[in-house]
């Protein structure tokens, strides 16, 4: 079943695309549009453009579309998921189960059922021990509900029986990882544990962490869901759904080690906090965080023990490479964020440590100093080189000088000597740089039919005019009598034939993008043309003294005239090649075409 055109129309019309995209990347208004570095390919000069009319397009890699396609590409969502997410923002209710029946969506449903089942068990008699555990950790019922905490039964197959009661296939249940098949006997993966749902950015439960509550030393304290088609622990952060709005608002995020650190800090009002999911912090998780929140300032807030310090040290390269302004909070030995915030005066203590966060340069030097590894000239030299190599990971070259100044203060060295070391190491670490052409051309190099380069400039101008608004299309058809045979190239004729079906639509491109099985090549080409500006010839500007506003109807009239001249020249060439001696009819055709060409030049093209 497809989502109705009426729902898609409502979602697209109610979505502020500038506001939507601005939640993920930094936009800057330039003229009538908004510009940014493209999130879909690497570039140094902004070529990504967003129009308040409801479109985006990158002139570097040719990605483009509307609000729906942006979420599809950026968040890796299906068409239905993207429409559903935008509908939520607009206050439109959509039941995804009516439209999606893929295995991925069915497994997602199982995790939603499991989360509701575990939450229900928590407040029943069987869940008393788990509820007591949460309360002993100073978690309020409000926090328990906000994070959907729960309890998995101590029975072997309680969740499996719930799935069977709902008529779900055994095969699907096993694929979800929530139930284990052992010698044709089915057991719940999580049993008698306090349950922590792990959610994706959109707030959908995709995995679980389970904490032991019975003190059984023969089983691990924590167990976590295995990777599935909907969950990759190396790319997921616990608490992202609850923290995302606060992260965007503050432009800061704290990364902690455990689930309870997230819960306790969030309960204390520090909402912008996330944690890895049963694994060491990965570069993929940091990319995920940056992509979904566009946050700038990152705090490492790990436990105040050796393991916590090592975790911070391991995370520095990835944090710098992804582009964070990294700051490291050093907690007193033996403390962790959970115990700190639950102390009397814990919030003030937390803010004190935050305000005294150090740079990665200070952190590395302090660590070496505490280990007595910063005593000899050789140790100092090794440390300086280690830090400078980390500085190379920072894309913003302006920051490099400030970090060199940081090293200068610590080691009391002349800045010129540090700059020389920096240059020497830079030369040794230099990699061949991609040319601008390579940098801005990461799109597929396969031959495509709908390629803008195959159009004549005049054909492009005509399509730009048509795509601006409904009235322009009407003008082209009624006043200029443009038809398919008005164009020269096959691609232009095909485009006109396709869009001519929508000539009375308010927006041709929006109509085409509402089709789930749309031609992406055609969409990208039309978006590129739609978002490019009209331009005038130098002679026209000189004659009219117009500098700021293009008379688009005159520009398109000139384009049609020049296109007709080109068509005549092509026809003349063909006739002249076929002309035989004494062919009076052929000569007459040539004379008529030459006269038509000259008339056009003398009238419509006199200022060109």
Long-range contacts (C-beta under 8 A, 24 or more apart in sequence): 1-98, 1-99, 2-99, 2-516, 3-80, 3-83, 3-94, 3-99, 5-514, 7-83, 7-87, 7-92, 7-94, 8-68, 8-83, 8-514, 9-514, 10-90, 10-92, 11-67, 11-68, 11-83, 11-86, 11-87, 11-90, 11-92, 12-54, 12-66, 12-67, 12-68, 12-86, 12-510, 12-514, 14-90, 14-92, 15-54, 15-67, 15-86, 15-89, 15-90, 17-50, 17-51, 17-52, 17-54, 17-55, 17-56, 17-66, 17-67, 17-70, 18-50, 18-52, 20-67, 20-70, 20-71, 20-86, 20-89, 21-50, 21-56, 21-70, 23-248, 23-294, 24-74, 24-291, 24-292, 24-293, 24-294, 25-294, 26-294, 31-533, 33-531, 38-63, 39-74, 39-291, 40-73, 40-74, 41-440, 41-442, 41-443, 42-439, 42-442, 43-439, 43-440, 44-439, 45-436, 45-440, 47-440, 49-531, 51-530, 51-531, 53-507, 54-507, 54-510, 55-509, 55-527, 55-530, 55-531, 56-527, 57-524, 57-527, 57-528, 57-530, 57-531, 59-528, 59-532, 60-440, 60-441, 60-442, 61-440, 61-441, 61-442, 61-443, 62-443, 62-524, 62-528, 63-443, 63-524, 64-523, 64-524, 64-527, 64-528, 64-531, 65-513, 65-523, 65-527, 66-509, 66-510, 66-513, 68-513, 69-513, 69-523, 74-291, 75-201, 75-202, 75-292, 78-102, 79-516, 81-202, 85-202, 103-172, 103-175, 103-229, 104-229, 104-230, 106-172, 107-172, 107-175, 107-176, 107-228, 107-229, 107-230, 108-204, 108-206, 108-230, 110-163, 110-168, 110-172, 110-173, 110-176, 110-178, 111-176, 111-178, 111-204, 111-205, 111-206, 111-207, 111-208, 111-230, 112-204, 112-205, 113-162, 113-163, 113-166, 114-159, 114-178, 114-205, 114-208, 115-148, 115-150, 115-197, 115-205, 115-208, 117-150, 117-158, 117-159, 117-162, 118-150, 118-151, 118-152, 118-190, 118-195, 118-197, 118-208, 119-148, 119-149, 119-150, 120-150, 121-150, 121-151, 121-152, 121-153, 121-158, 122-149, 122-150, 122-151, 122-195, 126-151, 126-153, 126-154, 127-151, 129-213, 129-214, 130-193, 130-194, 130-195, 130-213, 133-194, 133-211, 133-213, 134-194, 137-260, 137-263, 137-264, 137-338, 138-264, 138-267, 138-342, 139-263, 139-264, 139-267, 140-267, 142-267, 143-263, 143-266, 143-267, 146-242, 146-266, 147-196, 147-197, 147-239, 147-242, 147-263, 147-266, 148-197, 148-199, 148-205, 149-194, 149-195, 149-196, 149-197, 150-194, 150-195, 150-197, 151-193, 151-194, 151-195, 152-188, 152-190, 152-191, 152-192, 152-193, 152-195, 152-210, 153-188, 153-191, 153-192, 154-191, 154-192, 154-214, 155-188, 155-191, 156-187, 156-188, 156-191, 157-186, 157-187, 157-188, 158-188, 159-188, 159-190, 160-186, 160-187, 160-188, 175-228, 175-229, 176-228, 177-225, 177-226, 177-228, 178-225, 189-223, 189-225, 190-223, 193-223, 196-238, 196-259, 198-224, 198-225, 198-231, 198-236, 198-238, 198-277, 199-240, 199-241, 199-242, 200-230, 200-236, 200-240, 200-241, 201-240, 201-241, 201-244, 201-288, 201-292, 202-241, 203-241, 206-230, 206-231, 206-236, 207-231, 207-233, 207-236, 207-277, 209-238, 209-259, 209-277, 209-278, 211-259, 222-278, 224-277, 224-278, 232-284, 233-276, 233-277, 233-278, 233-279, 234-279, 234-282, 234-284, 234-285, 235-282, 235-284, 235-285, 235-287, 235-288, 236-277, 236-285, 236-288, 237-274, 237-275, 237-276, 237-277, 237-285, 237-288, 237-289, 238-262, 238-274, 238-275, 238-276, 238-277, 239-266, 239-273, 239-274, 239-275, 240-274, 240-288, 240-289, 240-292, 242-266, 242-271, 243-271, 243-272, 243-273, 243-274, 244-292, 244-293, 245-271, 246-271, 246-272, 247-272, 247-293, 247-295, 248-293, 248-294, 248-295, 251-295, 251-296, 251-297, 252-295, 252-296, 252-297, 252-298, 252-299, 253-289, 253-293, 253-295, 253-297, 253-298, 253-299, 254-299, 254-301, 254-329, 254-337, 255-281, 255-298, 255-299, 255-300, 255-301, 255-302, 255-315, 256-301, 256-302, 256-336, 256-337, 257-302, 257-303, 257-308, 257-311, 257-336, 257-337, 258-336, 258-338, 260-338, 261-301, 261-336, 261-337, 261-338, 263-338, 264-337, 264-338, 264-341, 264-342, 265-337, 265-338, 265-341, 265-350, 268-341, 268-346, 268-347, 268-350, 269-347, 270-341, 270-347, 270-350, 273-301, 273-337, 280-311, 280-314, 281-311, 281-314, 281-315, 281-318, 282-318, 283-318, 283-321, 283-322, 286-315, 286-318, 286-319, 286-322, 286-324, 287-322, 290-322, 290-323, 290-324, 295-324, 296-324, 296-325, 297-324, 297-325, 297-327, 298-324, 298-325, 298-326, 298-327, 299-327, 299-328, 299-329, 299-354, 299-357, 300-326, 300-327, 300-328, 300-329, 301-329, 301-331, 301-337, 302-331, 303-331, 303-335, 303-336, 303-337, 304-330, 304-331, 304-332, 304-333, 304-334, 304-335, 304-336, 305-333, 305-334, 308-336, 309-367, 312-363, 313-363, 313-364, 313-367, 316-360, 316-363, 316-364, 316-390, 317-390, 317-393, 319-360, 320-360, 320-390, 320-391, 320-393, 320-394, 321-393, 323-394, 323-395, 323-396, 326-359, 326-360, 327-357, 327-358, 327-359, 328-357, 328-358, 328-359, 328-360, 328-363, 329-353, 329-354, 329-356, 329-357, 330-358, 330-363, 330-366, 359-403, 359-406, 360-387, 360-390, 361-387, 361-403, 361-406, 361-407, 361-410, 362-406, 362-410, 364-390, 365-410, 380-411, 384-411, 384-413, 384-418, 384-421, 385-421, 385-425, 388-418, 388-421, 388-422, 388-425, 389-425, 389-429, 391-422, 392-425, 392-426, 392-429, 448-521, 449-491, 449-494, 449-521, 450-491, 450-494, 450-495, 450-519, 450-521, 450-522, 450-524, 450-525, 451-491, 451-521, 451-525, 452-525, 452-528, 452-529, 454-489, 454-491, 455-489, 455-491, 455-492, 456-488, 456-489, 456-492, 456-563, 456-566, 457-559, 458-559, 458-560, 458-562, 458-563, 458-566, 459-487, 459-488, 459-489, 459-492, 459-559, 459-563, 460-529, 460-532, 461-534, 461-555, 461-556, 461-559, 462-487, 462-556, 462-559, 462-560, 462-563, 463-492, 463-495, 463-526, 463-529, 464-529, 464-530, 464-532, 464-534, 465-534, 465-552, 465-553, 465-555, 465-556, 465-559, 466-499, 466-508, 467-499, 467-508, 467-509, 467-526, 467-529, 467-530, 468-530, 468-552, 469-507, 470-504, 470-505, 470-506, 470-507, 472-552, 473-503, 473-504, 473-508, 474-503, 474-504, 475-553, 476-556, 477-503, 480-556, 480-557, 480-560, 482-560, 486-560, 486-563, 486-564, 487-563, 488-563, 488-566, 488-567, 488-570, 495-522, 495-525, 495-526, 498-522, 499-526, 537-607, 537-608, 539-607, 539-608, 540-607, 540-608, 543-607, 544-607, 557-604, 558-604, 558-605, 558-608, 561-600, 561-604, 561-605, 562-605, 562-608, 564-600, 565-597, 565-600, 565-601, 565-605, 568-593, 568-596, 568-597, 568-600, 569-597, 572-597
